[in-house]
Amino acid sequence: MTNPWLKKNPFLSMWLSAFNTAASAARGHAIAQINRQAAAATTHASKALTEAWLGVPSKAKAKAKARKRKTKR
């Protein structure tokens, strides 16, 4: 007699496939965010180190110009 627990289950297979797809997407988003944060931290640290070595503070960022609203005619 065969064990019923070892039979293939198509519904479980579909569910696991969908779960793996979602998990892969979530993992990709998390890794991308980690890479963005690491790049930002590296940039910040290199700017701070350069300022410390040169003794010259960096220029302040210029404020963005306010956009004018388009009026309907």
Backbone atoms as SQL, in Angstrom:
CREATE TABLE atoms (id INTEGER PRIMARY KEY, chain TEXT, resi INTEGER, resn TEXT, atom TEXT, x REAL, y REAL, z REAL);
INSERT INTO atoms VALUES
  (1, 'A', 1, 'MET', 'N', 0.841, -1.181, 0.000),
  (2, 'A', 1, 'MET', 'CA', 0.000, 0.000, 0.000),
  (3, 'A', 1, 'MET', 'C', 0.890, 1.249, 0.000),
  (4, 'A', 2, 'THR', 'N', 0.562, 2.222, -0.832),
  (5, 'A', 2, 'THR', 'CA', 1.364, 3.438, -0.929),
  (6, 'A', 2, 'THR', 'C', 0.954, 4.427, 0.162),
  (7, 'A', 3, 'ASN', 'N', 1.893, 5.230, 0.509),
  (8, 'A', 3, 'ASN', 'CA', 1.661, 6.239, 1.534),
  (9, 'A', 3, 'ASN', 'C', 0.976, 7.443, 0.883),
  (10, 'A', 4, 'PRO', 'N', -0.216, 7.844, 1.340),
  (11, 'A', 4, 'PRO', 'CA', -0.917, 8.980, 0.710),
  (12, 'A', 4, 'PRO', 'C', -0.205, 10.308, 0.940),
  (13, 'A', 5, 'TRP', 'N', 0.646, 10.406, 1.938),
  (14, 'A', 5, 'TRP', 'CA', 1.357, 11.642, 2.217),
  (15, 'A', 5, 'TRP', 'C', 2.480, 11.904, 1.223),
  (16, 'A', 6, 'LEU', 'N', 2.864, 10.901, 0.480),
  (17, 'A', 6, 'LEU', 'CA', 3.954, 11.056, -0.481),
  (18, 'A', 6, 'LEU', 'C', 3.465, 11.301, -1.904),
  (19, 'A', 7, 'LYS', 'N', 2.156, 11.323, -2.108),
  (20, 'A', 7, 'LYS', 'CA', 1.610, 11.599, -3.435),
  (21, 'A', 7, 'LYS', 'C', 1.822, 13.066, -3.798),
  (22, 'A', 8, 'LYS', 'N', 1.909, 13.341, -5.078),
  (23, 'A', 8, 'LYS', 'CA', 2.062, 14.717, -5.551),
  (24, 'A', 8, 'LYS', 'C', 0.749, 15.467, -5.350),
  (25, 'A', 9, 'ASN', 'N', 0.864, 16.702, -4.926),
  (26, 'A', 9, 'ASN', 'CA', -0.303, 17.538, -4.697),
  (27, 'A', 9, 'ASN', 'C', -0.189, 18.759, -5.617),
  (28, 'A', 10, 'PRO', 'N', -0.999, 18.846, -6.654),
  (29, 'A', 10, 'PRO', 'CA', -0.860, 19.974, -7.598),
  (30, 'A', 10, 'PRO', 'C', -1.187, 21.325, -6.960),
  (31, 'A', 11, 'PHE', 'N', -2.109, 21.351, -6.000),
  (32, 'A', 11, 'PHE', 'CA', -2.452, 22.618, -5.359),
  (33, 'A', 11, 'PHE', 'C', -1.306, 23.126, -4.487),
  (34, 'A', 12, 'LEU', 'N', -0.664, 22.208, -3.781),
  (35, 'A', 12, 'LEU', 'CA', 0.486, 22.590, -2.975),
  (36, 'A', 12, 'LEU', 'C', 1.624, 23.059, -3.874),
  (37, 'A', 13, 'SER', 'N', 1.794, 22.411, -4.997),
  (38, 'A', 13, 'SER', 'CA', 2.840, 22.784, -5.933),
  (39, 'A', 13, 'SER', 'C', 2.600, 24.196, -6.473),
  (40, 'A', 14, 'MET', 'N', 1.363, 24.509, -6.821),
  (41, 'A', 14, 'MET', 'CA', 1.047, 25.853, -7.321),
  (42, 'A', 14, 'MET', 'C', 1.253, 26.895, -6.226),
  (43, 'A', 15, 'TRP', 'N', 0.842, 26.557, -5.004),
  (44, 'A', 15, 'TRP', 'CA', 0.966, 27.487, -3.899),
  (45, 'A', 15, 'TRP', 'C', 2.437, 27.771, -3.614),
  (46, 'A', 16, 'LEU', 'N', 3.261, 26.735, -3.582),
  (47, 'A', 16, 'LEU', 'CA', 4.687, 26.932, -3.330),
  (48, 'A', 16, 'LEU', 'C', 5.360, 27.717, -4.450),
  (49, 'A', 17, 'SER', 'N', 4.934, 27.497, -5.673),
  (50, 'A', 17, 'SER', 'CA', 5.500, 28.233, -6.793),
  (51, 'A', 17, 'SER', 'C', 5.179, 29.725, -6.666),
  (52, 'A', 18, 'ALA', 'N', 3.933, 30.044, -6.318),
  (53, 'A', 18, 'ALA', 'CA', 3.543, 31.444, -6.147),
  (54, 'A', 18, 'ALA', 'C', 4.286, 32.072, -4.972),
  (55, 'A', 19, 'PHE', 'N', 4.428, 31.312, -3.889),
  (56, 'A', 19, 'PHE', 'CA', 5.140, 31.829, -2.725),
  (57, 'A', 19, 'PHE', 'C', 6.604, 32.102, -3.053),
  (58, 'A', 20, 'ASN', 'N', 7.240, 31.207, -3.775),
  (59, 'A', 20, 'ASN', 'CA', 8.637, 31.403, -4.154),
  (60, 'A', 20, 'ASN', 'C', 8.809, 32.621, -5.058),
  (61, 'A', 21, 'THR', 'N', 7.841, 32.846, -5.936),
  (62, 'A', 21, 'THR', 'CA', 7.888, 34.023, -6.805),
  (63, 'A', 21, 'THR', 'C', 7.808, 35.303, -5.974),
  (64, 'A', 22, 'ALA', 'N', 6.874, 35.331, -5.023),
  (65, 'A', 22, 'ALA', 'CA', 6.716, 36.512, -4.171),
  (66, 'A', 22, 'ALA', 'C', 7.941, 36.712, -3.284),
  (67, 'A', 23, 'ALA', 'N', 8.478, 35.635, -2.753),
  (68, 'A', 23, 'ALA', 'CA', 9.654, 35.740, -1.890),
  (69, 'A', 23, 'ALA', 'C', 10.864, 36.254, -2.672),
  (70, 'A', 24, 'SER', 'N', 11.002, 35.826, -3.909),
  (71, 'A', 24, 'SER', 'CA', 12.114, 36.292, -4.735),
  (72, 'A', 24, 'SER', 'C', 11.999, 37.788, -5.015),
  (73, 'A', 25, 'ALA', 'N', 10.784, 38.241, -5.285),
  (74, 'A', 25, 'ALA', 'CA', 10.578, 39.664, -5.531),
  (75, 'A', 25, 'ALA', 'C', 10.886, 40.474, -4.274),
  (76, 'A', 26, 'ALA', 'N', 10.432, 40.007, -3.128),
  (77, 'A', 26, 'ALA', 'CA', 10.689, 40.714, -1.869),
  (78, 'A', 26, 'ALA', 'C', 12.185, 40.743, -1.562),
  (79, 'A', 27, 'ARG', 'N', 12.853, 39.633, -1.814),
  (80, 'A', 27, 'ARG', 'CA', 14.292, 39.576, -1.580),
  (81, 'A', 27, 'ARG', 'C', 15.024, 40.553, -2.501),
  (82, 'A', 28, 'GLY', 'N', 14.583, 40.644, -3.751),
  (83, 'A', 28, 'GLY', 'CA', 15.197, 41.582, -4.688),
  (84, 'A', 28, 'GLY', 'C', 15.032, 43.027, -4.247),
  (85, 'A', 29, 'HIS', 'N', 13.834, 43.382, -3.765),
  (86, 'A', 29, 'HIS', 'CA', 13.589, 44.737, -3.281),
  (87, 'A', 29, 'HIS', 'C', 14.447, 45.038, -2.056),
  (88, 'A', 30, 'ALA', 'N', 14.562, 44.073, -1.149),
  (89, 'A', 30, 'ALA', 'CA', 15.362, 44.280, 0.060),
  (90, 'A', 30, 'ALA', 'C', 16.837, 44.463, -0.285),
  (91, 'A', 31, 'ILE', 'N', 17.355, 43.670, -1.188),
  (92, 'A', 31, 'ILE', 'CA', 18.766, 43.780, -1.575),
  (93, 'A', 31, 'ILE', 'C', 19.033, 45.106, -2.272),
  (94, 'A', 32, 'ALA', 'N', 18.096, 45.546, -3.109),
  (95, 'A', 32, 'ALA', 'CA', 18.260, 46.836, -3.784),
  (96, 'A', 32, 'ALA', 'C', 18.294, 47.978, -2.770),
  (97, 'A', 33, 'GLN', 'N', 17.432, 47.907, -1.755),
  (98, 'A', 33, 'GLN', 'CA', 17.414, 48.951, -0.723),
  (99, 'A', 33, 'GLN', 'C', 18.705, 48.939, 0.083),
  (100, 'A', 34, 'ILE', 'N', 19.215, 47.764, 0.395),
  (101, 'A', 34, 'ILE', 'CA', 20.488, 47.656, 1.119),
  (102, 'A', 34, 'ILE', 'C', 21.609, 48.279, 0.297),
  (103, 'A', 35, 'ASN', 'N', 21.630, 48.013, -0.996),
  (104, 'A', 35, 'ASN', 'CA', 22.668, 48.581, -1.865),
  (105, 'A', 35, 'ASN', 'C', 22.567, 50.098, -1.944),
  (106, 'A', 36, 'ARG', 'N', 21.341, 50.632, -2.007),
  (107, 'A', 36, 'ARG', 'CA', 21.164, 52.091, -2.047),
  (108, 'A', 36, 'ARG', 'C', 21.668, 52.732, -0.757),
  (109, 'A', 37, 'GLN', 'N', 21.331, 52.116, 0.381),
  (110, 'A', 37, 'GLN', 'CA', 21.764, 52.678, 1.659),
  (111, 'A', 37, 'GLN', 'C', 23.281, 52.595, 1.818),
  (112, 'A', 38, 'ALA', 'N', 23.885, 51.515, 1.351),
  (113, 'A', 38, 'ALA', 'CA', 25.333, 51.373, 1.442),
  (114, 'A', 38, 'ALA', 'C', 26.026, 52.425, 0.575),
  (115, 'A', 39, 'ALA', 'N', 25.494, 52.662, -0.614),
  (116, 'A', 39, 'ALA', 'CA', 26.077, 53.676, -1.496),
  (117, 'A', 39, 'ALA', 'C', 25.949, 55.065, -0.883),
  (118, 'A', 40, 'ALA', 'N', 24.805, 55.363, -0.265),
  (119, 'A', 40, 'ALA', 'CA', 24.607, 56.666, 0.363),
  (120, 'A', 40, 'ALA', 'C', 25.559, 56.840, 1.550),
  (121, 'A', 41, 'ALA', 'N', 25.742, 55.789, 2.341),
  (122, 'A', 41, 'ALA', 'CA', 26.648, 55.866, 3.489),
  (123, 'A', 41, 'ALA', 'C', 28.090, 56.055, 3.031),
  (124, 'A', 42, 'THR', 'N', 28.485, 55.377, 1.966),
  (125, 'A', 42, 'THR', 'CA', 29.838, 55.518, 1.441),
  (126, 'A', 42, 'THR', 'C', 30.075, 56.930, 0.926),
  (127, 'A', 43, 'THR', 'N', 29.107, 57.474, 0.213),
  (128, 'A', 43, 'THR', 'CA', 29.227, 58.841, -0.302),
  (129, 'A', 43, 'THR', 'C', 29.342, 59.839, 0.839),
  (130, 'A', 44, 'HIS', 'N', 28.497, 59.673, 1.841),
  (131, 'A', 44, 'HIS', 'CA', 28.521, 60.583, 2.988),
  (132, 'A', 44, 'HIS', 'C', 29.862, 60.496, 3.715),
  (133, 'A', 45, 'ALA', 'N', 30.353, 59.292, 3.919),
  (134, 'A', 45, 'ALA', 'CA', 31.623, 59.122, 4.625),
  (135, 'A', 45, 'ALA', 'C', 32.786, 59.702, 3.832),
  (136, 'A', 46, 'SER', 'N', 32.785, 59.500, 2.521),
  (137, 'A', 46, 'SER', 'CA', 33.889, 60.034, 1.717),
  (138, 'A', 46, 'SER', 'C', 33.862, 61.558, 1.691),
  (139, 'A', 47, 'LYS', 'N', 32.681, 62.161, 1.655),
  (140, 'A', 47, 'LYS', 'CA', 32.594, 63.624, 1.695),
  (141, 'A', 47, 'LYS', 'C', 33.078, 64.151, 3.047),
  (142, 'A', 48, 'ALA', 'N', 32.679, 63.483, 4.119),
  (143, 'A', 48, 'ALA', 'CA', 33.095, 63.917, 5.452),
  (144, 'A', 48, 'ALA', 'C', 34.602, 63.780, 5.621),
  (145, 'A', 49, 'LEU', 'N', 35.156, 62.705, 5.119),
  (146, 'A', 49, 'LEU', 'CA', 36.599, 62.490, 5.218),
  (147, 'A', 49, 'LEU', 'C', 37.361, 63.526, 4.394),
  (148, 'A', 50, 'THR', 'N', 36.866, 63.833, 3.223),
  (149, 'A', 50, 'THR', 'CA', 37.513, 64.846, 2.378),
  (150, 'A', 50, 'THR', 'C', 37.478, 66.208, 3.059),
  (151, 'A', 51, 'GLU', 'N', 36.348, 66.561, 3.647),
  (152, 'A', 51, 'GLU', 'CA', 36.242, 67.837, 4.352),
  (153, 'A', 51, 'GLU', 'C', 37.194, 67.878, 5.547),
  (154, 'A', 52, 'ALA', 'N', 37.327, 66.752, 6.248),
  (155, 'A', 52, 'ALA', 'CA', 38.210, 66.715, 7.408),
  (156, 'A', 52, 'ALA', 'C', 39.668, 66.875, 6.986),
  (157, 'A', 53, 'TRP', 'N', 40.060, 66.253, 5.899),
  (158, 'A', 53, 'TRP', 'CA', 41.450, 66.341, 5.434),
  (159, 'A', 53, 'TRP', 'C', 41.758, 67.721, 4.871),
  (160, 'A', 54, 'LEU', 'N', 40.838, 68.267, 4.097),
  (161, 'A', 54, 'LEU', 'CA', 41.102, 69.552, 3.449),
  (162, 'A', 54, 'LEU', 'C', 40.779, 70.736, 4.356),
  (163, 'A', 55, 'GLY', 'N', 39.932, 70.542, 5.335),
  (164, 'A', 55, 'GLY', 'CA', 39.575, 71.621, 6.245),
  (165, 'A', 55, 'GLY', 'C', 38.662, 72.647, 5.619),
  (166, 'A', 56, 'VAL', 'N', 38.083, 72.317, 4.494),
  (167, 'A', 56, 'VAL', 'CA', 37.195, 73.238, 3.793),
  (168, 'A', 56, 'VAL', 'C', 35.804, 72.611, 3.748),
  (169, 'A', 57, 'PRO', 'N', 34.827, 73.299, 4.311),
  (170, 'A', 57, 'PRO', 'CA', 33.477, 72.730, 4.230),
  (171, 'A', 57, 'PRO', 'C', 32.964, 72.779, 2.792),
  (172, 'A', 58, 'SER', 'N', 32.146, 71.832, 2.446),
  (173, 'A', 58, 'SER', 'CA', 31.602, 71.804, 1.092),
  (174, 'A', 58, 'SER', 'C', 30.569, 72.907, 0.921),
  (175, 'A', 59, 'LYS', 'N', 30.288, 73.238, -0.315),
  (176, 'A', 59, 'LYS', 'CA', 29.312, 74.277, -0.598),
  (177, 'A', 59, 'LYS', 'C', 27.926, 73.815, -0.170),
  (178, 'A', 60, 'ALA', 'N', 27.132, 74.750, 0.291),
  (179, 'A', 60, 'ALA', 'CA', 25.760, 74.424, 0.644),
  (180, 'A', 60, 'ALA', 'C', 24.983, 74.190, -0.645),
  (181, 'A', 61, 'LYS', 'N', 24.085, 73.263, -0.617),
  (182, 'A', 61, 'LYS', 'CA', 23.298, 72.983, -1.811),
  (183, 'A', 61, 'LYS', 'C', 22.345, 74.137, -2.088),
  (184, 'A', 62, 'ALA', 'N', 22.221, 74.473, -3.351),
  (185, 'A', 62, 'ALA', 'CA', 21.302, 75.525, -3.746),
  (186, 'A', 62, 'ALA', 'C', 19.873, 75.016, -3.608),
  (187, 'A', 63, 'LYS', 'N', 19.009, 75.905, -3.172),
  (188, 'A', 63, 'LYS', 'CA', 17.610, 75.516, -3.028),
  (189, 'A', 63, 'LYS', 'C', 16.982, 75.383, -4.415),
  (190, 'A', 64, 'ALA', 'N', 16.106, 74.423, -4.537),
  (191, 'A', 64, 'ALA', 'CA', 15.426, 74.216, -5.813),
  (192, 'A', 64, 'ALA', 'C', 14.451, 75.364, -6.043),
  (193, 'A', 65, 'LYS', 'N', 14.377, 75.770, -7.292),
  (194, 'A', 65, 'LYS', 'CA', 13.459, 76.849, -7.624),
  (195, 'A', 65, 'LYS', 'C', 12.028, 76.344, -7.533),
  (196, 'A', 66, 'ALA', 'N', 11.141, 77.216, -7.078),
  (197, 'A', 66, 'ALA', 'CA', 9.734, 76.844, -6.981),
  (198, 'A', 66, 'ALA', 'C', 9.161, 76.776, -8.389),
  (199, 'A', 67, 'ARG', 'N', 8.415, 75.746, -8.658),
  (200, 'A', 67, 'ARG', 'CA', 7.808, 75.587, -9.970),
  (201, 'A', 67, 'ARG', 'C', 6.551, 76.433, -10.063),
  (202, 'A', 68, 'LYS', 'N', 6.399, 77.014, -11.220),
  (203, 'A', 68, 'LYS', 'CA', 5.200, 77.822, -11.427),
  (204, 'A', 68, 'LYS', 'C', 4.071, 76.912, -11.881),
  (205, 'A', 69, 'ARG', 'N', 2.896, 77.205, -11.397),
  (206, 'A', 69, 'ARG', 'CA', 1.728, 76.413, -11.796),
  (207, 'A', 69, 'ARG', 'C', 1.241, 76.881, -13.159),
  (208, 'A', 70, 'LYS', 'N', 0.879, 75.948, -13.961),
  (209, 'A', 70, 'LYS', 'CA', 0.298, 76.280, -15.253),
  (210, 'A', 70, 'LYS', 'C', -1.167, 76.611, -15.045),
  (211, 'A', 71, 'THR', 'N', -1.594, 77.713, -15.615),
  (212, 'A', 71, 'THR', 'CA', -3.001, 78.083, -15.498),
  (213, 'A', 71, 'THR', 'C', -3.728, 77.672, -16.752),
  (214, 'A', 72, 'LYS', 'N', -4.940, 77.208, -16.561),
  (215, 'A', 72, 'LYS', 'CA', -5.754, 76.825, -17.721),
  (216, 'A', 72, 'LYS', 'C', -6.371, 78.076, -18.316),
  (217, 'A', 73, 'ARG', 'N', -6.377, 78.114, -19.624),
  (218, 'A', 73, 'ARG', 'CA', -6.945, 79.285, -20.305),
  (219, 'A', 73, 'ARG', 'C', -8.278, 78.976, -20.870);
